[in-house]
Amino acid sequence: MKTKSIGKIMLPALSIIVISLMSAGYISNLPAGTPQTGPVKLVYNYPAGDYVKYMHTNKIIQTMDIEGQSMQVKVNSSLGCSIRSGGTSGNTLLLEIRIDTLGQTIDTPQGYSGGAIQSVKDKSFNMSITLSGKETDIQDAQKLVYFIEGSGETNASQLFHNFFPDLPVNPIKPGETWNATDTSDLITPTMSMKTITNSFNKFEGIEKVNGIECAKITSDLTGTQTMRTETQGMQISTSGSFTGTSTLLFPLNEGYFIEQNVSARMKGIIDVSGQMTFPLTMETTTSTKMLK
């Protein structure tokens, strides 16, 4: 089969892989490893009244080499959401999540598609996290199903299963560093994905943002990611290793993060039904910022 023909067949399927990786969160949260003592204790405690609003943007550039022919897929997505507390139970914080906006565009050699996803606008669901940010119950998000043009049906669990940056469990002090490992598993009706992230974390110090004192935590990230899915009758497996950096700003008193930025580069292999393999490179830039 000629390369051009292979590309025409594979690009729609591979676009779905890129979208799935984007929706699920390319890199897992800041791991919860921590030094033993320190003066700053960071915990989640969203207000029960007014919503805290966020804008989350994600840009992916995936380059594939199919029998010597370079092909590129670009995906841009945005998520606007509002979050407030539904109460606490021990170490668990119940959250009410409302999706304000959701959109995605995909640009391939075969054309441009996507746009706003209106079906989920103003839809809400509940989920719970620990006071340090670990997602503990996201089943309600799985009930919020929507359709992505060029990809198919999915649900809100892909958007939020790693939305909240994890915090150190114990107090930390400026200048302290620690290593940690975090494993994230995501299973949906159409795909499964596992991400293992190793991080070297540092509490850089206190930084004022719009008059708010925030703890600034930076991380150097390395890890692996594997994903399996079926599309257009083909079993597709993607695996690779990544490196990246993350910066988190978390206020000392408010109880919720105000900004996280992650950039990463993944190099790996795509396997199609055990019949063909080819290399891929993926550049990801993610930003989540609280809206004023």
Secondary structure, 3 states (H helix, E strand, C coil): CCHHHHHHHHHHHHHHHHHHHHHHCCCCCCCCCCCCCCCECCCCCCCCCCCEEEEEEEEEEEEEEECCEEEEEEEEEEEEEEEEEEEEECCEEEEEEEEEEEEEEEEECCEEEEEECHHHCCCEEEEEEECCCCEEECHHHHCCEEEECCCEEEECHHHHCCCCCCCCCCCECCCCEEEEEEEEEEECCCEEEEEEEEEEEEEEEEEEECCEEEEEEEEEEEEEEEEEEEECCEEEEEEEEEEEEEEEEEECCCCCCCEEEEEEEEEEEEEECCCEEEEEEEEEEEEEEECC
